[in-house]
Amino acid sequence: MPSSDSAASELAQLQGRGTAGELIAELVRQGLKGLNEVEAAAAIGADHHKHIV
């Protein structure tokens, strides 16, 4: 997952020049990606700060 700074930067770019549909789609995509990472971490027993890269 991109760092929160780069994710915020992507959203700011979409907000300035993208359509509302693109912005909503990106928000949903990032939200689902974050949820997927949390669920995967829970399944393998990793804490939020112990992700293995």
Contacts in CASP RR format, 6 or more apart in sequence:
PFRMAT RR
TARGET T0000
AUTHOR 0000-0000-0000
METHOD contacts of the structure
MODEL  1
MPSSDSAASELAQLQGRGTAGELIAELVRQGLKGLNEVEAAAAIGADHHK
HIV
1 7 0 8 1.000
1 30 0 8 1.000
1 33 0 8 1.000
1 34 0 8 1.000
1 37 0 8 1.000
2 10 0 8 1.000
7 30 0 8 1.000
10 26 0 8 1.000
11 23 0 8 1.000
11 26 0 8 1.000
11 27 0 8 1.000
11 30 0 8 1.000
14 22 0 8 1.000
14 23 0 8 1.000
14 26 0 8 1.000
15 23 0 8 1.000
37 51 0 8 1.000
38 48 0 8 1.000
41 47 0 8 1.000
41 48 0 8 1.000
41 51 0 8 1.000
46 52 0 8 1.000
END
